[in-house]
Amino acid sequence: MVNNDEKTTKCPAEELIKTLGGKWKVHIIHITEEQPRRFRDYMRLLEGANKQSVSVALKELEEDGFLIKSIINQKPLHIEYSLTERARLVIPVFDNLYHALQSR
């Protein structure tokens, strides 16, 4: 029997899936893997996405330490998103999941 006072050990995989479980989050990380991206890039590359859902996903990814938001002081002034080291560490995890699902 489990004592209610005991802390439940959280599974790292479960926490990762919960954090990146939004509709566009994994797609955004994948798209940003090659190069920094602007908001318009996401809107063009994420078929069926709307501005609100992409904005929320970008904000949450930044808050969770997966994206860096940079203001580029070139004319015209713009914002770019790039991956953090934390995001780069999860890419192989998702690649392995993809290959595991393909081999069934």
N, C-alpha and C positions, 0 to 999 in steps of 0.2 A: 504494500500500500504506500502511496506517495504522500508525504507530509506536505500540506499546503504552504507551510512556511519555507520549504526548500525552493531555491531558485531553479527554474527550468533552464537547462543548458540549451542555448540556441544553436541550431545547425547553421553553419556558415553558408551552405548552398541555399538553404531556405531563405536566409536573410538577403542574399544576393538576388535571388529570383523575385523576392518581395520588393526590393529597392528598384530593380530594373524591369518590373512587371508592367509598366505603362505601355500603352499601345505602340508608341513610336520610339521609346527609349533605346532599345537594342538597334533599331534601324538607324537612329541618329548616330550612335557610336560607330556602327559599321560605315556609314557614309563619311564620317569625319576621320576615319582611320588614315586615309591617304593624304589628306591636306586639311588645313583650316577651312571652315565654311562660313558663309553668310546666311542670314535668315532666308533670303530668296532662294538659295541653293536647296535648302531643306524643302521649301514649298514646291520647288520644281521636281525634286527627286523622290519625295514621299507621296506617291500617288494616292489620292483620296484624303489627304490630310487637310485640316483647316488651320487657319492662323492661330486660333485660340488653343487648340490641342498641342500644336508644335511649340507655342510660346510657353505653355505650362511644362511640357516635357523638358525643354531647354533650361528653364529656371530650376526645376527639380534636379536635373543632372548636374547643374552648376552647384547647387546647394549640397548635394551628396558627394561632391568631390570628383566627378567624372569628366566635367568640362571646365575649361577656362574661357571666360568671356573677356575679350580684349577690344578696347576702343582704339581704332586705327585713325591716327590724326592726319591722314592724307585726304586731299580733296578728291571726291567728296568724303566727308567723315563717315565712317561705317564701323560696324561691329563684326568681329569674327569669333567663331567658337573653335577651340582646339581641344584635343584630348589631354587629360592628365596622365601621369604614370599609372595611377589607379585604374583608369579606363583601359590602358594598354595591357594591363595584367589580366583583365577579364576576357579580352578578345580570344585568346587560345581556349578558354573554357567554353565559350560559345561555339568556336570552330569544332571542338571535340564533340560537343552535343550534336551539332549538325551532322558530322560524320557518323556518329553512333546511330542516329535516326535513319541515315541513308543506307546503312548496312543491314537493316532488318530483313 
